[in-house]
Structure formats: C-alpha cells, structure tokens
Amino acid sequence: MDVPQPARVAAVRWARDLLERADWAILDTETTGLDRFAQVIQVAILGPDGSTVVDTLVRPHGRIPPDATAVHGITDAMVATAPDYREIHRRLEQVLAGRTVICYNAAFDSRMLQQTAQRNELAPLPVRWDCAMKMYARYVGRTHAGGGYRWLPLPRGPEYPGTRHQAIHDCLATLEVVRRMARG
C-alpha cells in the first residue's frame, strides 16, 4: 500500500532542513543483545559534515553472547582493553550537548544507552532523539494494511558507505539515507 505524497514531501523537508543546520549528530550503537539486560559495546557519532566524532568499543559487564557477535562481529577479545561505559559517558555528554541525535531506530539506540547508563549508575544522556528510520519509511511510502508506516532495514550496498554492521558504518549509511531523502 502506498502512502500519500504529503508524507514523502514531509520526509524530504525534514532531511533538507536537517542538512541546513549544524546542531545535530548521527549516532549508532552495537550491543550485547536486544533485551533489557543488553549493554552498549560500541558507539559511533558523526558530525553533520560526515566527520567522525566518536568511534569506540565499550567493555561491557560480562561476556558478549555468540548470537550478538554473529550480527556485528565484535568479540570479547576486541573489547577486553576498551574503556568501560563509565569512562566514555562524560565524553558522549560533551559531544552531544545541545545537539539533536539522529539514529536509524532512535528508540533502540536511546534505550540501549539509557539501560547501559543505568547499569553503570549514571544518568541518561540529556539529548533530544530523532529517528531517520521513521522518516525514511515515510519517504519510501509503504504502509501496513492496518495503517502505519512499514519500517525498512538500513539500506546497504555500493552507494552506501560502509557495508559492515559496525556502529561507524551504520552512521555513514544513515547519513546517506538523510542525503538521499534531501535530494527528493
């Protein structure tokens, strides 16, 4: 089912408005899983110009489950000497201060960062979240039979920088989605 044209127009306007500003950043995480006990084990942040602001592994409390490693390729050995979340939380606060944080599935990344902060007895990051995945769904224009937009996986392929499922590569692909929407 196709979405009415105004939804696509709104998504294009959102992307164009975003690219005209400098008060935002793209963030992505990789985690130990999906449940309420999962922790962030990698975080990356891009500036509006595509520059890498943060790209770090994070040492979790406990081991990385094999099913999570199968998705992103991050192993216990890779995070063994990485900083723990308490060490990078303040840097994330500083980098993201006053910025809108754009994620491809903002609900997931914000939840993972919040529960990782909580596990480390820290306050959640005080940022405003916005979701490129929801806007891209409006841009593509597919809805469910019962209504609502059909969310799509983050596009991959030669036209999207970074094809590996790592936080920095997902940030680059998200930036390309925003730029593609802005082109209409």
C-alpha positions, -999 to +999 in steps of 0.1 A: +000+000+000+014+034-010+015+064+013+000+097+001+025+121-014+024+146+016+043+120+038+071+118+013+072+156+010+074+159+048+103+135+049+122+154+022+116+187+040+128+171+073+160+159+056+167+192+038+161+212+070+184+189+089+212+193+063+210+231+065+217+230+103+248+221+123+231+213+156+228+176+152+248+144+150+242+108+139+247+081+165+247+043+163+254+016+188+262-021+187+251-041+217+253-074+236+217-082+226+182-068+224+167-074+258+165-052+289+199-066+301+218-058+269+246-032+270+263-010+245+296-024+233+303+001+205+292+037+199+299+059+170+289+095+163+292+115+131+290+153+128+266+168+102+295+170+077+302+133+080+333+137+101+339+110+128+334+125+162+334+093+183+342+057+173+349+034+202+344+000+215+330-003+250+339-030+275+306-045+289+299-061+323+301-097+313+306-116+281+292-109+246+268-136+236+277-155+204+245-146+187+253-109+192+289-114+178+273-132+148+255-100+139+282-073+144+315-093+147+325-078+180+342-103+203+351-104+239+388-102+229+381-070+209+366-052+239+390-066+266+410-034+267+383-010+256+371+017+281+340+008+301+308+029+297+316+050+327+348+062+310+330+074+278+297+086+292+310+121+300+326+124+265+292+115+250+275+142+271+300+168+259+299+158+223+261+157+222+254+187+243+228+210+225+225+186+196+196+166+182+207+130+180+197+112+148+196+074+147+183+048+124+159+034+150+163+060+177+140+041+201+165+012+202+197+032+205+183+056+231+170+026+251+203+008+249+223+039+260+198+045+288+200+010+302+238+009+299+240+042+318+216+029+344+237-003+348+267+019+354+247+041+379+248+071+356+220+095+344+207+090+309+222+113+282+203+145+282+196+148+245+167+151+220+163+120+198+150+119+163+145+088+141+158+086+105+142+052+101+107+066+107+113+094+083+127+070+057+096+049+060+075+080+052+098+088+023+096+053+008+059+053+012+049+018+022+023+013+048+009-018+066-026-029+056-038-018+091-022+016+088+011+030+099+044+031+080+064+000+073+099+003+088+127-007+065+161-021+073+190+003+070+199+002+033+232-015+023+250-016-010+277+001-030+260+035-029+261+034+009+295+039+026+304+012+050+289-022+044+299-038+076+275-039+105+295-018+128+284+015+145+305+038+123+294+021+091+257+023+102+262+060+109+276+065+074+247+046+059+222+067+080+239+099+067+235+087+032+198+079+038+193+115+050+212+129+020+191+107-004+159+119+011+170+155+008+176+150-029+139+140-031 
